Amino acid sequence: MGKRIESEMPVGRLVRVKDFLPPPSELAAPRDEVKVTLALSRRSIAFFKAQARRNHTKYQRMIRELVDRYASHYLTK
């Protein structure tokens, strides 16, 4: 068994990375959302649930993103 180093000091060469995270004010910004009831086919829901599992996200979020992108595409034309 190798010798264990117990230190919080960095190991190896340090590289500074650009700060890419948004400010907290953007993370807490409320979205303009409206709750709706929508009936979808079992087949469509099964597809989105499978894709959501595969991509480690929520299926409702994927559907919402799809509808948002569709609307944005046609709003700009």
N, C-alpha and C positions, 0 to 999 in steps of 0.2 A: 504494500500500500504506500502511495506517495505521501510526501510531507504536506500537511494541510496548512495553508496560509490563512491566518485569521486577521484580516485587516480590511478596512473600508477604503484604503487607498486604491486608485485605479491601477490596473495592470496593463502595460503596453503603451503605445504611442497614442496620445489624445488628439482628437480631431474635432474642431468646432463645427457644429451644424447650424444652418440657418434656422431661425425661429419661424416655423410654418403654422403654428397653432393660432386660431382666431382668438381675439380678446374675449374675456368672459361675457361682456355685454352682448356679443353676437351669439354666444351659446345659449343665453337665457332669453333671447328675443322670442316673443310669442308669434306663432304662425297664425295666419288668417285661415282658420279651418271651420268647416261646417259639418256636423254629423249628419249622415244620410243612411237610409236603409236601402240596400241594393241586393237584388236576387241574382245570383250567378249560378251557372251550371256546376254540378258536382265535379265534372271533368276539369273545368277551369280551376276550381278551388284545389283539387288534387294536384294539378300541375304546379300552381303557385306554392302550395305547401311543400312539395318535393323540392322545388328550386330554392325555397327559403331555407330548408334544412341543409341542402348542399352548400349554400352560401352563408350559413350561420346568421340569418336575419329573420325578420318576421314577415309572413306572407302578406299581411295587410299593408305593411310599409312598401312592399314591392308593387302591389296593385296601385296604391296611392301615387307612387313615383311614375308608374306607367301612365296613369290618367293625367298627371301634371305635365309630363313630357308631351303627350299627345295634344293637350290643350295649348301648351306653349308653342308648339310647332305651327298650329293653325291660327293662333292669335297674331303671329308676326307676319303672316302673308296677306 
